[in-house]
């Protein structure tokens, strides 16, 4: 191969090299651009999905209404479109009094030991002027209830708090307790007390979460083998 041919061959090889290099650069740029576009599309898609999920959650939230009072409170959000949920104050002149009390008595007997149950005297206890009861109504069924009383104008007691087993771990107990505290506060009480078995950790944690403090340990409160913490929630005098 003469000198001129070698020069032409070298020039051809250099041209091919430049073309290959340009092709790789264009391919890399295209891939980077495409990757960036795909990444941005994916992020936008995720943001849209997140917004949609949040919107769905908002749409599924059911505000509980404390009926029997003039004020409305957002006590609990229930992430289920299947149930209509209300916290209801049991009124003495309610036409459904007997039906509701019967349902609560059945639940009382199922949850509490015989010596702790008020099943036999529930109707009598509820008819006292200084007592009240709130219950959660889920599609016409009692899912849980809280009973409270105010022995004096200065303090009140949470007598009972119970939630049906298949409705537990959904915030119902906390919502009932908050509602009862709210009702007691309308009477301007300065202190609310309750009793709880120290071994019932979920209940103890709930009470502490809502501000209750342990006052003392009462030996043999429930039975000879079961003690109780007396707990209290105190409000500043207004």
C-alpha positions as CSV (number, residue, x, y, z in Angstrom):
1,X,0.0,0.0,0.0
2,X,1.5,3.3,-1.1
3,X,1.7,6.5,1.0
4,X,-1.4,8.0,-0.5
5,X,-3.5,4.9,0.1
6,X,-2.3,4.7,3.7
7,X,-3.3,8.3,4.3
8,X,-6.7,7.7,2.8
9,X,-7.2,4.6,5.0
10,X,-6.2,6.4,8.1
11,X,-8.6,9.3,7.3
12,X,-11.4,6.7,6.8
13,X,-10.6,5.0,10.1
14,X,-10.6,8.4,11.9
15,X,-13.9,9.3,10.4
16,X,-15.4,6.0,11.5
17,X,-14.0,6.5,15.0
18,X,-15.5,10.0,15.1
19,X,-18.9,8.6,14.0
20,X,-18.8,5.8,16.6
21,X,-17.8,8.4,19.3
22,X,-20.6,10.7,18.2
23,X,-23.0,7.7,18.2
24,X,-22.1,6.7,21.7
25,X,-22.4,10.3,22.9
26,X,-25.8,10.6,21.3
27,X,-26.9,7.3,22.6
28,X,-25.7,8.3,26.1
29,X,-27.5,11.6,25.9
30,X,-30.6,9.9,24.6
31,X,-30.4,7.3,27.4
32,X,-29.8,10.0,30.1
33,X,-32.6,12.1,28.7
34,X,-34.9,9.1,28.5
35,X,-33.9,8.0,31.9
36,X,-34.5,11.5,33.3
37,X,-37.9,11.6,31.6
38,X,-38.9,8.2,32.9
39,X,-37.7,9.1,36.3
40,X,-39.7,12.4,36.3
41,X,-42.7,10.5,34.9
42,X,-42.4,7.9,37.7
43,X,-42.1,10.6,40.3
44,X,-45.1,12.5,38.9
45,X,-47.0,9.3,38.8
46,X,-46.1,8.5,42.5
47,X,-47.1,12.0,43.5
48,X,-50.4,11.6,41.7
49,X,-51.0,8.2,43.3
50,X,-50.2,9.6,46.8
51,X,-52.5,12.5,46.3
52,X,-55.2,10.1,45.1
53,X,-54.7,7.9,48.1
54,X,-54.9,10.8,50.4
55,X,-58.0,12.0,48.7
56,X,-59.5,8.6,49.1
57,X,-58.7,8.5,52.8
58,X,-60.3,11.9,53.3
59,X,-63.4,10.7,51.4
60,X,-63.6,7.6,53.6
61,X,-63.4,9.5,56.9
62,X,-66.6,9.5,58.8
63,X,-66.9,12.2,61.5
64,X,-68.5,11.0,64.7
65,X,-71.3,13.2,66.0
66,X,-72.1,13.3,69.7
67,X,-75.9,13.3,69.5
68,X,-78.0,14.6,72.2
69,X,-76.0,17.8,72.5
70,X,-75.9,21.1,70.6
71,X,-72.2,20.9,69.9
72,X,-70.6,18.8,67.2
73,X,-67.2,17.2,67.7
74,X,-64.9,15.4,65.3
75,X,-64.0,12.7,67.8
76,X,-62.8,9.9,65.5
77,X,-62.1,9.1,61.9
78,X,-63.1,5.7,60.7
79,X,-61.4,4.5,57.5
80,X,-64.3,2.4,56.3
81,X,-67.0,3.3,53.8
82,X,-69.0,0.3,55.0
83,X,-70.2,1.5,58.4
84,X,-72.1,4.6,59.6
85,X,-70.6,5.4,63.0
86,X,-72.1,7.6,65.7
87,X,-71.4,8.3,69.3
88,X,-74.8,8.5,70.9
89,X,-75.9,9.7,74.4
90,X,-78.5,7.4,75.8
91,X,-81.4,9.5,76.9
92,X,-83.9,8.4,79.5
93,X,-86.9,9.2,77.4
94,X,-85.5,7.4,74.3
95,X,-88.0,5.0,72.7
96,X,-85.2,2.6,72.1
97,X,-84.0,2.7,75.7
98,X,-85.0,-1.0,76.5
99,X,-83.4,-2.3,73.3
100,X,-80.1,-0.4,73.8
101,X,-79.9,-1.3,77.4
102,X,-80.5,-5.0,76.6
103,X,-77.7,-4.9,74.0
104,X,-75.3,-3.3,76.5
105,X,-76.2,-5.7,79.2
106,X,-75.4,-8.6,76.9
107,X,-72.0,-7.0,76.1
108,X,-71.4,-6.3,79.8
109,X,-71.9,-10.0,80.7
110,X,-69.7,-11.1,77.9
111,X,-66.8,-8.9,78.7
112,X,-66.7,-8.6,82.5
113,X,-66.5,-11.3,85.2
114,X,-69.7,-11.8,87.1
115,X,-68.5,-10.0,90.2
116,X,-67.5,-6.9,88.1
117,X,-70.6,-6.8,85.9
118,X,-73.4,-4.3,86.4
119,X,-75.7,-6.4,84.2
120,X,-78.3,-7.0,86.9
121,X,-78.5,-3.3,87.9
122,X,-77.6,-1.6,84.7
123,X,-81.1,-0.2,84.1
124,X,-81.3,1.1,87.6
125,X,-77.8,2.6,87.5
126,X,-78.6,4.4,84.3
127,X,-81.8,6.0,85.6
128,X,-79.9,7.8,88.3
129,X,-79.9,11.6,87.7
130,X,-76.1,11.9,88.2
131,X,-75.1,9.2,85.6
132,X,-74.8,9.1,81.9
133,X,-73.9,6.7,79.1
134,X,-72.5,7.1,75.7
135,X,-72.3,4.3,73.1
136,X,-71.0,3.8,69.6
137,X,-73.6,2.9,67.1
138,X,-72.3,1.0,64.1
139,X,-75.2,0.4,61.7
140,X,-77.7,0.0,64.5
141,X,-75.5,-2.1,66.7
142,X,-73.7,-1.2,70.0
143,X,-70.0,-1.5,69.3
144,X,-68.9,-0.1,72.7
145,X,-70.0,2.1,75.5
146,X,-68.7,4.2,78.4
147,X,-70.6,4.9,81.6
148,X,-69.8,7.9,83.8
149,X,-71.2,9.7,86.9
150,X,-70.7,12.9,88.8
151,X,-71.2,12.2,92.6
152,X,-70.6,15.9,93.2
153,X,-70.2,19.1,91.3
154,X,-66.4,18.9,91.7
155,X,-65.5,15.5,90.4
156,X,-66.8,12.7,88.1
157,X,-66.0,9.0,87.7
158,X,-65.7,6.8,84.6
159,X,-67.6,3.7,85.8
160,X,-67.4,1.5,82.7
161,X,-65.6,1.4,79.4
162,X,-66.1,-1.5,77.0
163,X,-65.7,-2.2,73.3
164,X,-67.0,-5.3,71.5
165,X,-64.1,-7.6,70.6
166,X,-64.4,-7.3,66.8
167,X,-64.3,-3.5,67.0
168,X,-61.2,-3.2,69.2
169,X,-57.9,-1.7,68.0
170,X,-59.8,0.9,65.9
171,X,-59.7,3.8,68.3
172,X,-63.3,3.3,69.6
173,X,-62.2,3.1,73.2
174,X,-60.3,6.3,73.1
175,X,-63.1,8.1,71.3
176,X,-65.6,7.0,73.9
177,X,-63.4,8.1,76.7
178,X,-62.7,11.5,75.1
179,X,-66.5,12.0,74.6
180,X,-67.1,11.1,78.3
181,X,-64.4,13.5,79.4
182,X,-66.0,16.2,77.3
183,X,-69.5,15.6,78.8
184,X,-68.0,15.6,82.3
185,X,-66.3,18.9,81.6
186,X,-69.5,20.5,80.6
187,X,-70.5,20.2,84.3
188,X,-67.3,22.1,85.2
189,X,-65.8,19.2,87.3
190,X,-62.3,19.6,88.4
191,X,-61.3,16.0,88.5
192,X,-62.2,12.7,86.9
193,X,-61.3,9.4,88.4
194,X,-61.4,5.7,87.3
195,X,-60.0,2.3,88.3
196,X,-58.1,-0.1,86.1
197,X,-56.4,-3.4,86.6
198,X,-52.6,-2.8,86.4
199,X,-52.3,-5.9,84.3
200,X,-54.5,-4.5,81.6
201,X,-51.8,-2.8,79.7
202,X,-53.7,-1.5,76.7
203,X,-56.3,0.1,79.0
204,X,-53.6,1.6,81.2
205,X,-51.8,3.0,78.2
206,X,-55.0,4.5,76.8
207,X,-55.7,6.3,80.1
208,X,-52.2,7.6,80.4
209,X,-52.3,8.8,76.8
210,X,-55.3,10.9,77.6
211,X,-53.7,12.4,80.6
212,X,-54.7,10.2,83.5
213,X,-52.2,9.7,86.3
214,X,-51.9,6.9,88.8
215,X,-53.1,8.0,92.2
216,X,-52.5,4.9,94.2
217,X,-52.7,1.1,94.2
218,X,-55.8,-0.4,95.8
219,X,-55.2,-4.0,96.9
220,X,-58.0,-6.5,96.3
221,X,-60.2,-4.0,94.6
222,X,-61.7,-6.4,92.0
223,X,-61.1,-9.6,94.0
224,X,-58.8,-11.0,96.5
225,X,-56.3,-11.7,93.8
226,X,-56.8,-8.6,91.6
227,X,-55.7,-5.1,92.5
228,X,-56.5,-1.8,90.8
229,X,-54.9,1.5,90.1
230,X,-57.0,4.5,91.0
231,X,-56.2,7.1,88.3
232,X,-57.3,10.7,87.9
233,X,-57.4,13.4,85.4
234,X,-57.3,16.9,86.9
235,X,-58.3,20.2,85.3
236,X,-57.1,23.7,86.3
237,X,-59.8,25.6,88.1
238,X,-61.2,28.3,85.8
